[in-house]
Amino acid sequence: MKFKQLFLIFIALIISKFSFANDHADSAIVVVSFIVNKEGQKEKIKIHNVVCANCEDSFKEQIKEEALNVIKNSPDYLPQKKKKKYLQPVKFKIKK
């Protein structure tokens, strides 16, 4: 199985355990930026952008925190020749 497939399975498992309380939105995307160092470890993880129509600020904060947790707890990347910056969208489908 390729790394990308494993990563998506990992994200699905993490997100499925998180419950949201929002009456206005049905989906959201949080784009997280990070750098993968030569050893394959993630560093400088931060929120790049949040797309969530009709979301309240408190709800946006919840999904930002969860997206950061997903990336922080995801498996390391393969070792690389040099540092590389990534933008990883974390998609949330919100069940009402």
C-alpha positions in Angstrom: 0.0 0.0 0.0 1.3 3.4 -0.9 2.1 6.0 1.8 -0.7 8.3 0.6 -3.3 5.6 0.9 -2.1 4.7 4.4 -2.1 8.4 5.4 -5.7 8.8 4.2 -6.8 5.7 6.1 -5.1 7.2 9.2 -6.9 10.5 8.8 -10.2 8.7 8.4 -9.7 6.8 11.6 -8.8 9.9 13.6 -11.6 12.0 12.2 -14.3 9.3 12.8 -13.7 9.6 16.5 -14.3 13.3 16.7 -17.8 14.6 17.1 -18.8 18.1 15.9 -21.6 20.3 17.2 -22.5 22.7 14.4 -25.9 23.4 13.0 -24.9 25.6 10.1 -22.2 23.8 8.0 -22.1 20.4 6.4 -18.4 20.4 5.5 -15.2 22.1 6.1 -11.6 22.1 4.8 -8.6 23.0 6.9 -5.3 23.4 5.0 -2.3 22.6 7.2 1.2 23.6 6.2 4.3 21.9 7.5 7.9 21.1 6.6 9.2 17.6 6.4 12.9 17.4 7.4 15.6 15.1 6.0 14.6 12.4 8.6 11.0 12.5 7.4 9.7 14.2 10.6 7.2 17.0 10.4 8.1 20.4 11.8 6.7 24.0 11.8 3.1 22.7 11.6 0.5 25.5 11.3 -2.9 26.3 9.9 -2.6 27.8 6.4 -6.3 28.3 5.6 -9.9 27.4 6.7 -12.8 27.0 4.3 -16.1 26.6 6.2 -19.1 28.5 5.0 -21.6 29.5 7.7 -19.3 28.3 10.5 -19.2 30.0 13.9 -15.8 31.1 15.1 -15.8 28.7 18.0 -16.5 25.8 15.6 -13.6 27.0 13.3 -11.3 26.8 16.4 -12.4 23.3 17.1 -11.7 22.0 13.6 -8.4 23.9 13.4 -7.2 22.1 16.6 -8.4 18.8 15.3 -6.7 19.2 11.9 -3.4 20.1 13.7 -3.8 16.9 15.8 -4.3 14.8 12.7 -1.1 16.1 11.1 0.9 15.9 14.3 -0.1 12.4 15.1 0.2 11.1 11.5 3.1 8.8 10.6 6.4 10.3 9.6 7.3 10.7 5.9 10.1 8.8 4.2 13.5 10.4 4.7 14.3 13.0 2.1 17.4 14.6 0.5 16.3 18.1 1.7 13.6 19.8 3.6 10.3 20.1 1.8 7.2 22.2 2.5 3.7 20.6 2.2 0.2 21.9 2.2 -2.2 19.1 3.3 -6.0 19.7 3.2 -7.9 18.0 6.0 -11.5 17.6 5.0 -14.4 17.3 7.5 -17.8 16.1 6.6 -20.2 17.1 9.3 -23.1 14.9 10.1 -26.1 16.7 11.6 
